[in-house]
Amino acid sequence: MTTTPSDWSYPLGLFDAVGIEMEYMIVDRETLDVRPVCDELFRVATGAETSDVEPDGPDGTVSWSNELALHVVELKTQRPAASLEGLAEAFEDHVRRVDALLEPMGARLMPTAMHPWMDPNTETKLWPHEYNDIYRTYDRIFGCKGHGWGNLQSTHINLPFANDEEFGRLHAALRIVLPLLPAIAASSPIVNGDWSPISCHRMEVYRSNAKRVPLMTGLVVPEPVFTREGYERDILGKLYDELEPLDPQGILRHEFANARGAMARFDRGAIEIRVLDIQECPRADLAIAALVIEVVRAMVDERWMSYEDQKKIKTEPLHSVLLDTIRYADRTRIREHALLSAFGIQQGMVWAADLWTNLLEQVMPDNPNWTPMLRRMLRTGTLANRIGSRVRRFPMRPEIHDVYAELSDCLHNGELFRVP
């Protein structure tokens, strides 16, 4: 269910609500090449030039918005949702509605976290309308015509906090869970028309897309900061200082400039998780989100490790695990003692797939909506590995096209992508 603003008592507390955002590519219906027509889609939907569409009015469940690149459209919960219940059906309905508007344009939506053969250096077209000053500033400083900017789609989870104590507990938990996320959600194994040995190639390019200002992404895993004052001083303040010579007008002097994998948004009282590759259909994304939320909740509840001990875990070992899961996804050997002990694991090595399977059985063993699907997904492997099983290591364009056409059908029909 979703709620209207009057139903809430603000600020929202830990796990009172959730916000979901999903990004999809607009591609040609036949060739699957990217089609930079998001603004045209919105004009058809509303009859006006706009950056946001509320197809069901201000009380709707899902709205549409633009992203940096013109070939990307974001579907998102229009306001905080009390739970994930009913959201799969809502997002699937809006996917089909977008597809219906795109069909006369000869276009459709395509899932996964990277377009498999797009050349972002020549094909990226930036959103030219509202907020263009922000996008132009990003482009001037970083050059947004690259894979880390013009070719990446993800699912974001927004989790609320009501005060400093809740922020600290949520931030501590997310720092620990974040390195494991590519091991369940990687979906970007094809890039530049070739199979990549990196399962989550989106995060590989994302983590290095702001080299001129390294503090934008940091080590992706956030620093061990657990108060708003400390965060604004040690993360945002240092980032703004590093940006100032390149952005003297302060156009990017805002919380959105922080690109860590879990970024605090004090303006909305939430932390946004940005590490999840988008899957083949909303139901798969929401199943993963449900499990992630329950694991984070268990960590906040100190199920395996006390809050005080969580705060002591350094960023570097967590970053090391993240680099491994970006490359190997569910096939990662996790050996980092600090991370394993945070989940009460005493073994010296655990496979990432086994860790997620174990976590599912601990925190969500019998959820009728999500557990059966998650068991199936964990058994067959991440979407990256399922895609990889369908293409040769040196694939030809037609075989990649067939796989991604099937993935686009999965998105439209709300189905999992299956391996033979």
ABEGO torsion letter per residue (X at the ends): XBBBAAABBOBBBBGABBBBBBBBBBBBAAAGBBBBAAAAAAAAAAGBBBABBBAAEAABABBBBBBABAABBBBBBABBBABABGAAAAAAAAAAAAAAAAAAAGBBBBBEABBAABBAAAABBBBABBGAAAAAAAAAAAGABBAAAABBBBBBBBBBBABAAAAAAAAAAAAAAAAAAAAAABABABBGGBBBABABAAAAAAAAAAAABAAAAEAGBBBBBABAAAAAAAAAAAAAAAAAAABAAGAABBAAABABABBBBAAAGBBBBAABBBBABAAAAAAAAAAAAAAAAAAAAGAABBAAAAAABBAAAAAAAAAAAAAAEAABBBABAAAAAAAGBABABBBAAAAAAAAAAAABAABAAAAAAAAAAAAAEBAAAAAAAABBABBBAAAAAAAAAAAAAAAAAGBBBBBX
